[in-house]
Amino acid sequence: MRREVHSPSIQMVERAKSTALARWHWQQQYSLPSTVAFHRNIAAYFMKDDHDTLCNDCWPGQRYGALTWEQGLAIFTEQVPIGPMPYRTFRWGRDLQVWLVEGRDFRSPNTLRVGPEESIWGPDQIAFPKVFPAGSIDFAGILITYNYLAAFALASTLSISGY
């Protein structure tokens, strides 16, 4: 079976402003015959961003109209089967390890001053790609993110060349 990584934005929830409208937008998009036919033949790994959760540049605790951050997260996981953690890793064939990261659920507010407490990832997600000891990797790896700066910082932390 063919696979794809569907990186954000999947659904522009901010048009909704309520739980009923947010669900309606998801159902409208995913009931289209072309979308149904696509996912019948191609497995997808989904990644979420701010537009899929609530609104542009949102963070935990916010609301947009009658829709809260928590409701936006619940609707996303209800509509998209991503499992218990929004960041995850999997093998893609014999020689490729893929890491999908998430840049919204654990982020600090945009109002926080730049410093060591400011982050787009939480501590568990920062440690997540480091699960393989140095020199033990016998396969290629790719980290997929929709945030270039996060990928650059991670590559620097892990001493990955080419960035």
C-alpha positions in Angstrom: 0.0 0.0 0.0 1.2 3.5 -0.8 1.6 6.0 2.1 1.7 9.7 2.5 2.5 12.1 5.3 -0.3 14.7 5.4 1.3 17.8 7.0 -0.8 20.8 8.0 -3.0 22.5 7.4 -5.6 19.8 6.9 -8.7 21.7 7.9 -9.1 25.4 8.5 -11.0 25.2 11.8 -10.9 28.9 12.5 -13.7 29.4 9.9 -15.9 27.5 12.4 -15.9 29.3 15.7 -18.0 26.5 17.3 -17.8 22.8 17.8 -20.8 22.0 15.6 -19.3 24.1 12.7 -15.8 22.6 13.2 -17.2 19.1 12.9 -19.3 20.1 9.9 -16.1 21.5 8.1 -14.3 18.2 8.7 -17.3 16.1 7.5 -17.7 18.2 4.4 -14.0 17.8 3.4 -13.7 14.1 4.2 -17.0 13.1 2.6 -15.9 14.3 -0.8 -15.7 11.3 -3.2 -12.2 12.2 -4.3 -11.0 12.3 -0.7 -12.7 9.0 0.1 -11.2 7.3 -3.0 -7.7 8.7 -2.1 -7.7 7.3 1.5 -9.2 4.0 0.3 -5.9 3.4 -1.6 -3.3 5.5 0.3 -2.5 5.2 4.0 -1.9 8.6 5.6 0.0 9.8 8.6 -1.5 13.1 9.8 0.2 16.0 11.4 -1.7 18.9 13.0 -1.0 22.6 13.2 -2.7 25.7 14.6 -5.4 26.0 11.9 -6.4 22.3 12.5 -6.8 23.0 16.2 -8.2 26.5 16.7 -6.8 29.5 14.8 -3.6 31.0 13.5 -0.7 31.0 16.0 -2.8 29.6 18.9 -1.5 27.9 22.0 -3.1 26.0 24.9 -5.8 27.8 26.9 -7.0 30.1 24.1 -10.5 30.3 22.5 -11.8 31.5 19.2 -15.4 32.4 19.2 -17.2 29.7 21.2 -14.5 27.1 20.3 -11.8 26.5 22.9 -8.3 25.0 22.4 -9.3 21.9 24.3 -12.4 21.4 22.1 -10.3 22.0 18.9 -7.9 19.3 20.0 -10.7 16.9 20.9 -12.3 17.4 17.5 -9.0 16.9 15.7 -8.4 13.5 17.4 -12.0 12.5 16.8 -11.6 13.2 13.1 -8.0 12.1 12.5 -6.7 8.7 13.8 -3.2 9.7 15.1 -3.0 7.6 18.2 -2.3 8.7 21.8 0.6 11.0 21.1 0.7 13.7 18.3 4.4 13.1 17.8 5.6 9.6 16.8 8.1 7.5 14.8 7.8 4.6 12.5 9.7 2.5 10.0 8.9 3.1 6.4 10.3 0.0 4.7 13.5 -1.6 5.8 15.9 1.3 5.7 14.0 4.5 6.7 13.0 5.7 10.1 10.5 8.6 10.1 9.9 11.0 12.9 6.7 13.2 12.8 6.9 16.0 15.3 4.2 18.3 16.6 4.5 22.0 17.2 1.3 23.1 18.9 0.2 21.0 21.8 3.2 21.7 24.0 4.2 25.2 22.9 4.6 28.2 25.1 2.4 31.3 24.5 3.6 33.8 21.9 3.4 36.4 24.7 6.3 34.7 26.6 9.6 36.5 26.4 12.3 34.9 24.3 14.4 32.7 26.6 15.0 29.2 27.9 11.3 28.7 28.9 10.0 29.5 25.5 9.6 26.5 23.3 7.5 25.1 20.5 8.1 21.6 21.9 7.7 20.1 25.4 10.6 18.3 27.1 9.4 14.8 26.1 9.1 15.8 22.5 12.6 17.4 22.5 14.1 14.1 23.8 11.9 12.0 21.5 14.3 11.8 18.4 17.3 11.0 20.6 16.1 7.5 21.5 18.9 5.9 19.3 22.4 6.0 20.9 25.1 7.6 18.8 26.5 5.2 16.2 23.7 2.7 16.6 21.7 3.8 13.7 21.9 1.4 10.7 19.2 3.1 8.6 18.4 6.5 7.2 16.2 8.8 9.2 14.0 11.7 8.3 12.3 14.2 10.6 9.2 15.7 9.1 8.1 19.1 10.5 6.2 22.0 9.1 8.4 24.3 11.2 11.9 24.9 9.7 13.3 26.5 12.8 12.4 23.5 14.9 14.0 21.1 12.4 17.1 23.3 12.3 17.4 23.4 16.1 16.9 19.6 16.4 19.5 19.0 13.7 21.9 21.2 15.5 21.2 19.4 18.8 21.7 16.0 17.3 24.7 17.1 15.3 23.1 16.3 12.0 25.0 17.9 9.1 23.4 19.5 6.1 21.5 22.3 7.9 
